[in-house]
Amino acid sequence: MEGELMKAHQEMRAIRMAFADSIPDNETVRTSQSDDGYSSSVTAEMLTWCGIGKLVLFDYDKVELANMNRLFFQPHQCGLSKVDAAARTLTSINPDVVIETWNYNITTVDNFYNFMTVINTSGLKGGSVDLVLSCVDNFEARMAINAACNELNCKWFESGVSENALSGHIQFIIPGETACFGCAPPLVIASNIDEKTLKRDGVCAASLPTTMGILAGFFGSKCPKKLKKTPIHEDNEWEISLIYETTDIAEEDNAPELCQGLRQAYTAPETINSDDNLVSTSDLSLEELMAAMKTM
């Protein structure tokens, strides 16, 4: 029975991913350098459900009780490295996905060069990975990823969550085509504030599963599109479409000609020009009129 359920589950996954038939042949590096612990993990989970070919995970942090509000890690995983805990969960979801983990800080000199080597050689076919996802929470790690992707000409997504966890962003960066991350530093760095002074030991930054879940949803939606070998719309690179919601209505005879797509909300009433409504003129001065009003 269990084997039949697994087979049916795999068939349904294949049907759902029919629009992205190249996904199982792709690999993604997911870096979560002491990140929020949620958007990166849930993104990896979404890609695993989609049947991504391979995931390479980077993180040097460990699972703590403070991470329990993020829906991915579980209390019994406390003390494990985040990459090991994530690998166990992802493998149980879809054992067909290859999971590779690296538990170190990518910003140190030695580890940075190893990080570049992994990106350049960890593809399913021995080449470079297809896409890098950055889910880090510090400028130093972002710059390390930016430098590696620029050097290796690797496309990547940069993301971030605000300190109050009420907003966030993702941006797709193509080396040589779009501006790199170093061209637009965050306000904290531009203001010459040391970001390390904003963190306190033992205190977890604000995090909401809602905001981070939305970011993970964007990742899960955009990654399959960027991993496809051909554009979804060959004649529409940016996938922008216009939807006309206006309805055809009969124009009034006296209605002015409007541009296409515009319609009148109501018909203006006709102006009545009647001599009965006109006030008769008088040759009296203002003072004489005021004196006449006082006698009324």
VMD Tcl script that draws the C-alpha trace (Angstrom):
set ca {
  {0.00 0.00 0.00}
  {2.81 2.39 0.92}
  {4.55 1.70 -2.40}
  {1.36 2.41 -4.34}
  {0.87 5.69 -2.53}
  {4.47 6.72 -3.23}
  {4.06 5.86 -6.93}
  {0.80 7.80 -7.17}
  {2.41 10.73 -5.36}
  {5.32 10.77 -7.80}
  {2.93 10.62 -10.78}
  {0.92 13.56 -9.46}
  {4.12 15.52 -8.90}
  {5.15 14.80 -12.48}
  {1.78 16.00 -13.75}
  {1.98 19.20 -11.76}
  {5.45 19.91 -13.06}
  {4.65 19.09 -16.68}
  {4.93 22.79 -17.53}
  {8.55 22.72 -16.38}
  {9.85 19.46 -17.79}
  {13.46 20.54 -17.40}
  {13.25 21.06 -13.63}
  {14.46 17.56 -12.59}
  {17.65 18.16 -14.57}
  {18.49 21.38 -12.74}
  {20.27 22.15 -9.54}
  {20.07 25.06 -7.14}
  {22.43 26.34 -4.47}
  {20.54 27.62 -1.46}
  {22.67 29.69 0.89}
  {21.22 30.47 4.31}
  {24.21 32.00 6.05}
  {22.73 32.40 9.55}
  {19.60 33.62 7.86}
  {16.04 34.01 9.03}
  {15.80 30.21 9.10}
  {12.42 30.21 7.43}
  {12.30 31.60 3.89}
  {15.33 29.53 2.87}
  {14.05 26.32 4.45}
  {10.52 26.64 3.09}
  {11.89 27.56 -0.34}
  {13.96 24.39 -0.30}
  {10.86 22.47 0.77}
  {8.81 23.91 -2.11}
  {11.50 23.07 -4.65}
  {11.75 19.57 -3.20}
  {8.01 19.05 -3.63}
  {8.40 20.29 -7.21}
  {11.02 17.63 -7.88}
  {14.12 19.79 -8.35}
  {17.11 17.71 -9.44}
  {19.55 18.78 -6.73}
  {19.81 21.19 -3.82}
  {23.11 22.35 -2.33}
  {22.62 23.85 1.14}
  {25.01 26.20 2.96}
  {24.69 27.28 6.60}
  {26.87 27.22 9.71}
  {24.15 27.82 12.31}
  {22.36 25.29 14.53}
  {18.65 24.75 15.16}
  {17.44 26.50 18.33}
  {14.13 26.78 20.14}
  {13.92 30.36 18.84}
  {13.47 28.86 15.35}
  {10.28 27.00 16.24}
  {7.95 29.74 15.01}
  {9.10 29.16 11.45}
  {7.17 25.99 10.68}
  {10.03 23.97 9.17}
  {12.26 22.89 12.04}
  {10.96 20.77 14.91}
  {11.87 20.74 18.62}
  {13.60 17.36 18.45}
  {16.04 18.82 15.89}
  {17.48 21.37 18.34}
  {21.25 21.13 18.43}
  {21.55 19.80 14.88}
  {23.10 21.96 12.21}
  {20.41 23.60 10.11}
  {21.68 22.00 6.91}
  {21.62 18.48 8.42}
  {18.15 18.97 9.89}
  {16.89 20.38 6.59}
  {18.44 17.53 4.61}
  {16.67 14.91 6.75}
  {13.29 16.61 6.33}
  {13.71 17.20 2.59}
  {14.85 13.64 1.95}
  {11.75 12.31 3.72}
  {9.60 14.51 1.46}
  {11.18 13.46 -1.83}
  {14.05 10.94 -1.77}
  {14.59 11.47 -5.51}
  {16.07 14.93 -4.92}
  {19.83 14.96 -4.35}
  {20.69 16.95 -1.20}
  {24.25 18.19 -0.61}
  {25.08 20.07 2.58}
  {27.99 22.28 3.67}
  {28.22 23.43 7.27}
  {30.61 26.40 7.33}
  {30.82 30.19 7.12}
  {31.15 31.23 3.48}
  {32.62 34.65 4.33}
  {36.02 33.41 5.56}
  {38.85 33.38 3.03}
  {39.35 29.62 2.85}
  {35.65 28.80 2.90}
  {34.86 31.40 0.25}
  {37.09 29.72 -2.33}
  {35.57 26.35 -1.44}
  {32.13 27.94 -1.82}
  {33.05 29.06 -5.34}
  {34.37 25.59 -6.16}
  {31.11 24.00 -5.01}
  {29.04 26.39 -7.13}
  {31.22 25.70 -10.15}
  {31.30 21.89 -9.86}
  {28.17 20.70 -8.02}
  {25.85 20.44 -10.99}
  {24.10 17.15 -11.65}
  {26.34 16.66 -14.66}
  {29.50 17.92 -13.00}
  {29.31 21.51 -14.19}
  {28.12 24.69 -12.55}
  {24.81 24.95 -10.74}
  {21.97 26.66 -12.59}
  {20.80 29.10 -9.94}
  {21.87 30.48 -6.54}
  {19.33 31.58 -3.92}
  {20.54 33.97 -1.25}
  {18.52 33.89 1.99}
  {21.05 35.52 4.29}
  {20.57 38.22 6.91}
  {23.84 40.15 6.74}
  {25.63 42.34 4.24}
  {28.93 40.48 4.48}
  {27.42 37.19 3.31}
  {25.49 38.92 0.51}
  {28.68 40.51 -0.78}
  {30.42 37.12 -0.69}
  {27.62 35.57 -2.77}
  {27.66 38.58 -5.09}
  {31.42 38.26 -5.64}
  {31.21 34.51 -6.28}
  {28.33 34.80 -8.75}
  {30.01 37.68 -10.59}
  {33.23 35.68 -10.87}
  {31.45 32.53 -12.09}
  {28.81 34.35 -14.16}
  {26.04 32.60 -12.24}
  {22.49 33.92 -12.02}
  {21.14 34.38 -8.51}
  {18.25 35.64 -6.40}
  {18.94 38.05 -3.54}
  {16.36 38.39 -0.77}
  {15.86 40.03 2.59}
  {13.38 40.66 5.40}
  {13.04 43.92 7.32}
  {14.05 44.11 10.99}
  {10.41 44.21 12.09}
  {9.61 41.26 9.78}
  {6.66 43.12 8.23}
  {8.13 43.49 4.76}
  {10.70 41.91 2.49}
  {12.07 41.76 -1.03}
  {13.61 39.52 -3.67}
  {15.53 40.54 -6.77}
  {16.91 38.55 -9.69}
  {20.50 39.39 -10.62}
  {22.21 38.44 -13.87}
  {25.96 39.20 -13.88}
  {26.87 41.47 -16.78}
  {23.25 42.38 -17.53}
  {21.69 43.76 -14.36}
  {23.26 45.84 -11.61}
  {25.10 43.70 -9.06}
  {24.20 43.78 -5.38}
  {27.22 45.94 -4.55}
  {25.79 48.78 -6.64}
  {22.92 49.36 -4.20}
  {23.97 48.72 -0.59}
  {21.29 48.75 2.13}
  {20.68 51.92 4.13}
  {22.46 50.54 7.21}
  {25.70 50.10 5.26}
  {25.29 53.36 3.33}
  {24.92 55.16 6.68}
  {28.26 53.72 7.92}
  {26.57 51.74 10.70}
  {28.21 48.47 11.74}
  {25.44 45.92 11.30}
  {27.06 43.66 13.92}
  {26.06 46.21 16.58}
  {22.39 45.65 15.71}
  {22.44 42.05 16.96}
  {22.52 40.85 20.55}
  {23.68 37.43 21.67}
  {20.82 35.11 22.53}
  {18.23 37.40 21.00}
  {16.53 36.29 17.80}
  {15.57 38.95 15.26}
  {11.89 39.51 14.61}
  {10.40 36.95 12.26}
  {6.90 36.20 11.06}
  {5.97 33.04 9.16}
  {3.57 35.14 7.10}
  {6.15 37.51 5.59}
  {8.79 34.83 5.15}
  {6.23 32.42 3.73}
  {5.33 35.00 1.10}
  {8.99 35.39 0.15}
  {9.37 31.63 -0.05}
  {6.29 31.55 -2.29}
  {7.89 34.05 -4.64}
  {11.03 31.92 -4.74}
  {9.04 28.77 -5.39}
  {7.13 30.46 -8.20}
  {10.05 32.19 -9.91}
  {12.72 29.48 -9.68}
  {11.00 27.01 -12.06}
  {10.56 29.81 -14.60}
  {14.22 30.82 -14.41}
  {15.37 27.19 -14.56}
  {13.50 26.41 -17.76}
  {15.67 26.19 -20.85}
  {13.24 28.26 -22.93}
  {11.03 31.21 -21.95}
  {7.45 30.41 -21.03}
  {6.36 33.09 -23.51}
  {8.91 33.36 -26.29}
  {7.34 36.56 -27.62}
  {6.91 38.06 -24.14}
  {10.20 37.89 -22.23}
  {8.92 39.78 -19.19}
  {5.66 37.79 -18.97}
  {3.58 40.97 -18.80}
  {-0.05 40.79 -19.91}
  {-2.87 43.31 -19.94}
  {-6.36 42.33 -18.83}
  {-9.25 44.44 -20.08}
  {-12.01 44.60 -17.50}
  {-14.20 47.21 -19.19}
  {-17.53 46.22 -20.70}
  {-19.06 47.53 -23.90}
  {-21.89 49.99 -23.22}
  {-24.08 52.03 -25.47}
  {-22.77 55.56 -25.76}
  {-25.13 58.44 -25.30}
  {-25.79 60.63 -28.30}
  {-24.42 63.67 -26.52}
  {-21.44 61.88 -24.95}
  {-18.02 63.16 -26.02}
  {-15.69 60.75 -27.82}
  {-13.52 58.87 -25.35}
  {-10.30 56.92 -25.71}
  {-10.49 53.15 -26.01}
  {-10.96 51.49 -22.64}
  {-12.67 54.50 -21.02}
  {-16.36 54.90 -20.31}
  {-18.55 57.49 -18.61}
  {-19.63 56.82 -15.06}
  {-22.85 58.80 -15.58}
  {-24.49 61.12 -18.10}
  {-24.21 64.79 -17.24}
  {-27.60 66.59 -17.01}
  {-28.49 69.04 -19.70}
  {-27.96 72.73 -18.94}
  {-31.28 74.61 -18.80}
  {-31.13 78.18 -20.05}
  {-34.46 79.82 -19.16}
  {-35.16 83.50 -18.82}
  {-37.47 82.73 -15.87}
  {-34.47 81.86 -13.71}
  {-32.59 85.04 -14.48}
  {-32.42 87.77 -11.83}
  {-33.34 91.22 -13.10}
  {-30.61 93.79 -13.04}
  {-30.82 97.00 -11.03}
  {-29.19 100.41 -11.27}
  {-29.03 100.79 -7.48}
  {-25.66 101.09 -5.77}
  {-24.48 98.69 -3.10}
  {-25.19 101.15 -0.32}
  {-28.74 101.69 -1.60}
  {-29.35 97.94 -1.78}
  {-28.11 97.45 1.82}
  {-30.36 100.27 3.03}
  {-33.31 98.67 1.24}
  {-32.63 95.33 2.89}
  {-32.64 96.93 6.36}
  {-36.18 98.23 5.83}
  {-37.51 94.75 5.03}
}
mol new
graphics top color blue
foreach p $ca { graphics top sphere $p radius 0.5 }
foreach p [lrange $ca 0 end-1] q [lrange $ca 1 end] { graphics top cylinder $p $q radius 0.2 }
display resetview
